[in-house]
Amino acid sequence: MNTKRFDALTGMRALAASMVFVYHNRKYWRSNLHPEILRIINEFHIGVSLFFVLSGFLLAFTYGEKPLQSKGEYRKYLLVRMARIFPLYWLILTAYYIDPRFGNYDFSILTYTLTHGFSNVLNLKGIAQAWSLSVEFTFYLLLPFLCFLENKRLIYLVVALFLCSGIFWLSGELWYQINGNPLQFFRPIKFLLGSTFAGRWSEFLAGIILARALKGKTDWMLFWDFKCKTWVGFLGIIGTAYLIGLFQHDIFHHGTDHPIGYLLHMLLLPIFIIFALAGLIDEKTVLSKFFSSKFLVLLGNASFAFYLIHISYVNVRLRWLWIGPDRNFIVLWAFSIILYWFFEKPIYDFVRKKIGRSIP
């Protein structure tokens, strides 16, 4: 695969992480923002959606159904994906647990395995933002099977995803009937749809479809020849965020709390995201040049570390030492780059070399 072709997508990860940072810190700037600007920023949680669609595209393009060729291939695939997220996550999580002012040695196997993300009671325990890693890792487990179904017929994949959602929901309800499901695994429905793969699969599906289109395997996706995909995509993303914001009950709530806002988020937003991604891949624009610059690519590579430290344990610890007017935005990025260079990347590269695969 020509990785240069996807440099702009790596750079776009920095945008996604920065949007989530602004979203989580918006309360500090509410009084200084125009109401219409605040309406959009209240929906900047869509940065997570950008990550999910990007993952769907890059993994489907890179792997497809290759891991299903044998048990060994599937095992190698999972090891590489685990090496991508677990070492750095475990490092920060362990620091949290051994800190007497935070985790106080109250270790949990659920947080270490990310299964806490399936519980409405536990999903924000430890490193709060790791709930999205539970969604991501669920997708990692299912990706080869999803690509296999999509290669047969897209409708098979869509039906399978709806069945997956139904199984998740039914599991939670049966658990509730048995013992009340005190930790609320896979329930209530609002949590299931907003914070687990059962309700977020449309974002990954959009990425899979884009990957198949780029490989010439999705002939119904005629938009590839569409002009100005980049601008349509990015303007559509901001426009959709604004539309979702119209359903906010007040400045403290999300438009996605309303059924229409949720549907816009899950159905319309992924379409504009894949337009933006296709444009960055296929078109030479100011945005593609910007996102593919060396500095943005570096930030994109460090975006996972940034995501893990931008709120919760590391950020709180850092604020005790120093807090700038930018809520430590620049300092957090600098620390993220250090984590990427000296911990995340060396471990990931070691695992790739160890299992004899060439993974982008």
Beta strands, then each sheet from edge to edge (+ up, - down):
end
